[in-house]
Each structure stands twice: as C-alpha cells, then as structure tokens.
C-alpha cells in the first residue's frame, strides 16, 4: 500500500466513512493500482468524506486527475491515477457492488488510522502508546 493511499484511507476514516474496503488491482487491471471504496450515511456525509480526501491529499500537492459526481453525491469518484477513491451513498453502493465486480482483486488491510494535521501523516493508532 502506498503512503498516499494510506493518507486517503485515514482521511475517509477521519470523516467516519462506512464499509471501508481497499482493493489491490495491480494484477487484474491496467488503469489503476488500487480502489478505495466506502460509503456515507447521506449525501452530505458522502460529500464530506470526498472533500476530506481531497483536502488531506491536496495539502501534499496531490490533486485528483478527475473528479466526478460530487454535486449529486450518490457516487463520488476521485481519480488519483495510481488509485481511485469511490465514495458512495449506501443504496448506490449496494446496487453497483464494486467489490463483487472486482472479486478477483485481493483486499488490503485498512488499518485504524487518523490524519495527523501538523505533519499530514497517516498514523496507525495501534502503535500509539496510551
């Protein structure tokens, strides 16, 4: 998993994204290496998750090559070339079933991580002393 993908996961988790799944497409696709798939509870939540990913990666001067669906917020797609973030509304995710469509792709662990604002790093909470 790339550091940038880990940051995207942390940004989505920070906004309480639901059903977070990362798929490794390197062996089954030529157009991207990874999918990050999640959903929100409603359209505002979907937009907040997508905006968080854009904001966190934007701080590192990483911009999506293409963004689609933000206004309607049923399915927001953020294409970062090496990985694509799919933020769905629950109903749209259930209908499209991307995980099933890409069932040959291995799932990656999505560690419990948060965005560390000062350094913009993804930090694994399991390794943080309490």
Order of alpha helices (4+ residues) and beta strands (2+ residues): alpha-beta-beta-alpha-beta-beta-beta-alpha-alpha-beta-beta-beta
